[in-house]
Amino acid sequence: MSQIILDSGKIKAYEGLKILCEYAGKSSKWCDELWLDILTDYELYEEFVYYLEHHSLADNMKAEGYSLTDFYVWQLERYNLASDSGKNTHICNKEEMVLNSFKSMAEIKKNPEYYKRKLSDGSGMDKE
């Protein structure tokens, strides 16, 4: 009989992601796509687990000189422009912005030139 070994940490991480996605109003399809991105990138997985455990970004990984915090700031700036408030209000869904930051980190690895161009259009990025 073959043995099946399950990684309970990954099961807990996926459950955490599903809860965050539900809170952020993300579809289950979007959630599963992000989960695939997280699973196929060890650094991104470690960053996500850190976020689940500490509710803050570790910022250990960078792609094209950008960190998750850079993507988060970019999300905030876009929200502020779209809401025309000049600041992130209490109705700003910060969990959605964090999830979008993880998705952006995965995407910049797939299409770096596109994301570098989008990111360079705004300010507030701490580039190396």
QUIRA-V213986 format. One record per helix or strand of 3 or more residues. SS is the DSSP state (H for helix, E for strand). FROM is the first residue (numbers start at 1). TO is the last residue. Records with the same first field share a line. If there is no record, write none. Layout:
SS->FROM-TO, FROM-TO
This chain:
H->8-24, 28-39, 42-54, 68-83, 94-110, 112-120
